[in-house]
Amino acid sequence: MAYNVVLKIFIGMMLVLALISVVQADEAISFTDAMGREISLEKPAETLAYYMVGDPVKIVGAWDKVIARDGMSSDERFYPNAGSIPAISAETGYMNLDYEKLMELKPDVVIIGKQDWDLEGIQKAIDSLEPEIPVVVLDFLDLNTMADNYEKLGKLTGNTEAAQDYLAFFDSVISPIKSKTSTLADSEKPNVFLQAHGMSSPDELYTYGGGFAAANALLGIVGANNVAAEISGPYSEFDSEWLIGKDVDVIVKEVWEGFYPEWVGLKATDPANKISSAQKIREETLANEIYTGSEAITNDRVYLADHFLWNHPVAYVSYLAKWIHPELFGNLEPEKTYQEYLTKYLKTDVNLDDVGIAGYP
């Protein structure tokens, strides 16, 4: 008799807990998005469309809710069944959303990744879709707000546990770096120049200025200064005369798969010669007259980074920390961190040994 009573109590408790879980899953959601807008939804989204947040959506386990994707998320090694999911933008990445298609599909929410260089485009999307379809803007580029945005994405999709699991990994990478760089004196922080990829040619001169919060956060965390901080724009073309004479201790040159599809990045078409190809670009950078006389050239501190590391900042911060402060992070293993990110959180079997370069050397 006593056993039956205990059993009934136990079953009752489990039913209550299950009911609580259901109620919590359907709780109203409210938060401030990355554009400073107050978001209120009656419950977590059951269907969603997105632009520029494919990886975070997959990381929090919400891929099964996707009914429309951006054109860049076409590689089924990372995005299962992408070919059968309607694309709402071109594969080039430009933010020309297919509003007609979105209105036809009517997802519960459209999630857009914040891009400091295209705030007007984001506002256009908001104005074009709301109030018929709620739009939420989240920032997965800025390391300083990354955790907050993953928590919001977890709530938005009803996948808070997966979001917290990823954030534990994120913190395990970021915190040890911060703990060492936070005590550096200003004189110990190198001046780093980020040479961004050009718009139509690799020879064009672009950089990330003070208006790009993600670059400021990334360099701040690894204990460095942005040489281009005085430039107000987030992504700006610069004149070579402006750079000559600047105090540059480290150069990080972006390489983009659009210009070097054979050997750059996760989609490289012929990565067999990636090291020799990267070395050639590095040597050209070392010989570039705009850097003549800089400490970076004198001390051979020139590095190449895949442009799409911006989409995987937990890996990018590891490469930069090791390059910029080898005395502090000589034992850091960026490739190991990147591989864990790809395997455990993006759930892909892609091996970094078999694809193009992410960072060099």
C-alpha positions in Angstrom: 0.0 0.0 0.0 2.7 2.4 1.0 4.5 1.6 -2.3 1.4 2.5 -4.3 1.1 5.8 -2.5 4.7 6.7 -3.2 4.3 5.7 -6.8 1.2 7.8 -7.2 3.0 10.8 -5.6 6.0 10.3 -7.9 3.8 10.1 -11.1 1.9 13.1 -9.9 5.1 15.1 -9.5 6.3 14.1 -13.0 3.0 15.2 -14.5 3.2 18.5 -12.8 6.8 19.0 -14.0 5.7 18.1 -17.5 2.9 20.6 -17.4 5.2 23.3 -16.1 7.6 22.5 -19.0 4.7 22.9 -21.5 3.6 26.1 -20.0 7.1 27.5 -20.0 7.6 26.5 -23.6 4.5 28.6 -24.5 5.3 31.6 -22.3 5.2 35.0 -23.9 8.6 36.3 -25.0 9.9 39.8 -24.6 13.3 41.4 -25.0 15.2 44.2 -26.8 16.8 43.2 -30.1 20.1 44.3 -31.5 18.5 47.4 -33.1 17.1 48.5 -29.8 13.6 47.5 -30.6 11.2 46.0 -28.1 10.2 42.5 -29.2 7.1 40.8 -27.9 5.8 37.4 -29.0 3.0 35.3 -27.5 5.2 32.1 -27.6 8.4 30.7 -29.1 8.4 30.5 -32.9 7.3 27.3 -34.5 8.5 28.4 -37.9 11.1 30.9 -38.9 13.0 32.4 -41.8 16.4 34.0 -41.5 19.1 36.0 -43.1 22.8 35.9 -42.0 22.2 33.7 -38.9 22.3 30.2 -40.3 24.9 28.9 -37.9 23.4 30.3 -34.7 20.0 28.9 -35.7 21.6 25.5 -36.2 23.7 25.7 -33.1 20.6 26.2 -30.9 18.9 23.2 -32.5 16.2 25.2 -34.4 17.0 24.0 -37.9 13.8 22.0 -38.0 11.8 25.2 -37.7 13.4 26.8 -40.8 11.0 27.3 -43.7 13.1 29.9 -45.5 16.8 30.6 -45.5 19.3 33.1 -46.9 21.0 32.2 -50.2 24.4 31.7 -48.6 23.2 28.7 -46.6 23.2 26.3 -49.6 26.0 23.9 -48.6 24.2 20.7 -47.3 27.3 19.7 -45.4 26.4 22.4 -42.9 22.7 23.0 -43.6 20.7 19.7 -44.1 18.2 19.6 -46.9 19.0 23.2 -47.8 18.2 22.5 -51.4 14.6 21.9 -50.5 14.2 25.0 -48.3 13.2 28.2 -50.2 16.0 30.9 -50.4 14.9 34.5 -49.7 18.1 36.2 -50.9 20.8 35.7 -53.5 23.8 33.4 -52.9 26.0 36.4 -53.2 25.0 37.5 -49.7 23.5 40.9 -50.7 20.4 41.7 -48.6 17.8 41.9 -51.4 15.2 39.9 -49.6 12.3 38.2 -51.4 9.5 39.9 -49.5 6.8 38.3 -51.7 8.1 34.8 -50.9 8.2 35.7 -47.2 4.6 36.9 -47.2 3.6 33.8 -49.0 5.3 31.5 -46.5 4.3 33.5 -43.4 6.9 32.3 -40.9 6.2 33.1 -37.2 9.3 35.3 -37.2 12.1 36.5 -39.5 15.5 36.6 -37.8 18.1 38.9 -39.3 21.8 39.1 -38.4 22.9 42.7 -37.6 25.4 44.1 -40.0 26.7 47.6 -39.1 27.4 48.3 -42.8 23.8 47.8 -43.9 21.5 49.2 -41.2 19.4 50.9 -43.8 18.8 47.5 -45.5 17.8 46.0 -42.2 15.4 48.8 -41.5 13.9 48.3 -45.0 13.3 44.7 -44.2 11.5 45.6 -40.9 9.3 48.2 -42.7 8.5 45.8 -45.5 7.5 42.8 -43.3 6.0 44.2 -40.1 3.4 44.1 -38.7 2.3 41.1 -40.8 5.5 39.1 -39.9 7.6 40.0 -36.8 11.3 40.8 -37.5 14.0 40.2 -34.9 17.5 41.5 -35.4 20.3 39.7 -33.4 24.0 40.3 -33.4 26.3 37.2 -33.7 29.4 39.1 -34.8 30.1 41.2 -31.7 31.8 39.1 -29.1 30.8 41.5 -26.3 27.1 40.9 -26.9 27.3 37.4 -28.2 26.1 35.6 -25.1 23.1 37.9 -24.7 22.1 37.3 -28.3 22.3 33.5 -28.1 20.2 33.6 -25.0 17.5 35.6 -26.9 17.7 33.2 -29.8 17.2 30.3 -27.4 14.1 31.9 -26.0 12.8 32.9 -29.4 13.0 29.3 -30.7 12.2 27.5 -27.4 15.7 26.0 -27.3 17.3 27.6 -24.3 19.1 24.5 -23.2 21.1 24.1 -26.5 21.9 27.8 -26.4 23.3 27.5 -22.9 25.3 24.5 -23.9 27.0 26.4 -26.7 27.6 29.4 -24.4 29.5 27.2 -22.0 31.9 26.3 -24.8 32.0 29.9 -25.9 33.0 31.0 -22.4 35.6 28.3 -22.1 37.4 29.9 -25.1 36.8 33.6 -24.4 37.4 33.8 -20.6 41.0 32.5 -20.5 41.9 35.0 -23.2 40.2 37.9 -21.4 41.8 36.9 -18.1 45.3 37.4 -19.6 44.7 40.5 -21.8 42.6 42.4 -19.3 45.7 43.3 -17.2 47.8 44.5 -20.1 49.0 48.1 -20.0 48.2 50.2 -23.1 51.9 50.1 -24.1 51.6 46.3 -24.3 48.7 46.3 -26.8 50.0 46.1 -30.4 48.4 48.3 -33.1 46.7 45.9 -35.5 45.6 46.7 -39.1 42.8 44.6 -40.5 43.0 44.7 -44.3 39.5 43.7 -45.4 38.8 42.1 -48.7 37.8 44.4 -51.6 34.4 44.6 -53.2 35.4 43.7 -56.8 39.2 43.0 -56.6 41.6 41.7 -54.0 43.8 44.8 -54.8 41.2 47.2 -53.5 42.1 48.8 -50.2 39.4 48.3 -47.5 39.5 48.1 -43.7 37.2 47.9 -40.7 36.8 51.2 -39.0 35.6 52.3 -35.6 32.0 52.0 -36.8 32.3 48.2 -36.8 31.5 47.1 -33.2 32.5 43.5 -33.9 36.1 44.5 -34.9 36.4 46.7 -31.9 35.2 43.9 -29.6 37.4 41.3 -31.2 40.6 43.4 -31.0 39.8 44.6 -27.5 39.4 41.0 -26.2 42.7 39.9 -27.7 44.5 42.9 -26.2 45.1 45.1 -29.3 44.3 48.4 -30.9 42.6 49.0 -34.2 44.8 51.2 -36.4 41.7 52.2 -38.4 39.6 53.2 -35.3 39.6 56.8 -36.4 37.7 55.8 -39.6 34.0 56.2 -38.7 32.6 53.8 -41.2 32.3 50.1 -40.4 33.7 48.9 -43.7 35.5 51.5 -45.7 37.8 52.0 -48.6 41.0 53.9 -47.7 43.7 55.8 -49.5 47.2 54.3 -49.4 48.5 57.8 -48.4 46.4 57.6 -45.2 48.1 54.4 -44.1 51.7 55.2 -44.9 53.5 56.3 -41.8 50.9 54.7 -39.4 52.2 52.8 -36.5 51.3 49.2 -37.5 52.7 46.3 -35.4 50.6 43.5 -36.9 48.8 43.1 -40.2 45.9 40.7 -40.6 44.9 40.5 -44.3 41.6 39.0 -45.1 41.3 36.5 -48.0 37.9 35.8 -49.4 36.7 32.7 -51.2 35.1 35.0 -53.8 38.6 35.9 -55.1 40.4 32.6 -54.1 37.8 29.9 -54.4 40.4 27.1 -54.8 42.2 27.5 -51.5 40.3 29.7 -49.0 37.7 28.6 -46.5 35.4 25.7 -45.9 34.1 25.5 -49.4 37.5 25.5 -51.2 37.3 23.7 -54.5 41.0 22.6 -54.7 42.7 22.9 -51.4 45.7 20.7 -52.2 47.9 23.8 -52.8 46.5 26.0 -50.1 49.8 26.5 -48.2 51.8 27.5 -51.2 48.9 29.8 -52.4 48.7 31.4 -49.0 52.4 31.9 -48.8 52.4 33.7 -52.1 49.7 36.2 -50.9 51.6 36.7 -47.7 54.8 37.5 -49.6 52.9 40.0 -51.8 51.6 41.6 -48.6 55.0 41.8 -47.1 56.3 43.5 -50.3 53.3 46.0 -50.5 54.8 49.5 -50.4 51.9 50.8 -48.3 53.3 48.9 -45.4 57.0 49.8 -46.0 58.8 50.7 -42.9 56.1 49.4 -40.5 57.0 47.2 -37.5 54.8 44.5 -38.9 57.0 44.2 -42.0 60.2 44.5 -40.1 59.2 41.8 -37.6 57.5 39.6 -40.2 54.1 39.8 -38.4 51.7 39.4 -41.3 48.9 36.9 -41.2 46.1 35.8 -43.5 42.5 35.1 -42.2 39.5 33.7 -44.1 36.9 36.4 -44.3 34.2 34.0 -43.1 35.9 33.7 -39.8 33.7 36.7 -38.9 30.8 34.2 -39.0 32.7 31.9 -36.6 34.1 34.4 -34.1 34.8 31.9 -31.4 37.5 30.5 -33.8 38.6 33.9 -35.1 39.4 35.2 -31.6 41.6 32.1 -31.0 43.7 32.8 -34.2 44.1 36.5 -33.4 45.1 35.9 -29.8 47.8 33.5 -30.8 49.1 35.8 -33.6 49.0 39.1 -31.6 50.2 37.8 -28.3 52.3 34.7 -28.9 54.0 35.3 -25.6 50.7 34.8 -23.8 49.0 32.3 -26.1 51.8 30.3 -27.7 50.1 27.1 -26.6 46.7 28.0 -27.9 45.3 25.7 -30.6 42.9 27.7 -32.9 42.4 24.8 -35.3 41.4 22.5 -32.4 38.8 25.1 -31.2 37.5 25.6 -34.8 37.2 21.9 -35.3 35.3 21.4 -32.1 32.9 24.2 -33.1 32.3 22.6 -36.5 31.9 19.0 -35.2 30.1 19.4 -31.9 28.0 22.6 -32.5 27.5 22.8 -36.3 27.3 19.0 -36.4 29.2 18.6 -39.6 31.8 16.0 -40.5 33.9 18.6 -42.3 37.6 18.2 -41.4 39.7 21.3 -41.4 42.6 19.3 -42.8 40.6 18.7 -46.0 39.4 22.2 -46.7 40.9 25.6 -47.5 42.8 27.8 -45.1 41.2 29.5 -42.1 44.3 31.2 -40.8 47.9 31.4 -42.0 50.5 30.9 -40.8 
